[in-house]
Amino acid sequence: MRILAGVHLPDTGTIKLDDKSIEIPSVQSALRLGIVLIHQELNLSDNLTVAANIYLGREPRTFGFINKSRLRDNAASVSTKFASIAPPTPSSLTCPSAISSLSKSPKR
């Protein structure tokens, strides 16, 4: 899983996506390919907003600074998408991990 997510490089073998051999040298490369690793770790940063937790490490930026209005808008958009898939429950409202996975535009 870590090789597919770009965390580790493979020693041998070939990775294929849509019948094409690919290399995934970094996590950013995997994300651009639509490959997302959903970690089982559910700890969140309780000092951050839900929007900041959803995009933690992938915050939208303008001139190097976090664009807070785009962050809120993007989080609202994926939250709406998540609510249409799974109606809000107390656990989904307090744990944006599932919403975070939707924000990464994974391959289906």
Sequence and secondary structure as in RCSB ss.txt:
>XXXX:A:sequence
MRILAGVHLPDTGTIKLDDKSIEIPSVQSALRLGIVLIHQELNLSDNLTVAANIYLGREPRTFGFINKSRLRDNA
ASVSTKFASIAPPTPSSLTCPSAISSLSKSPKR
>XXXX:A:secstr
 TTTTTSS  SS  EEETTEEE   SHHHHHHTT     S     TTS HHHHHTTT   EETTEE HHHHHHHH
HHHHHHHHHHS   HHHHH THHHHHHTT    
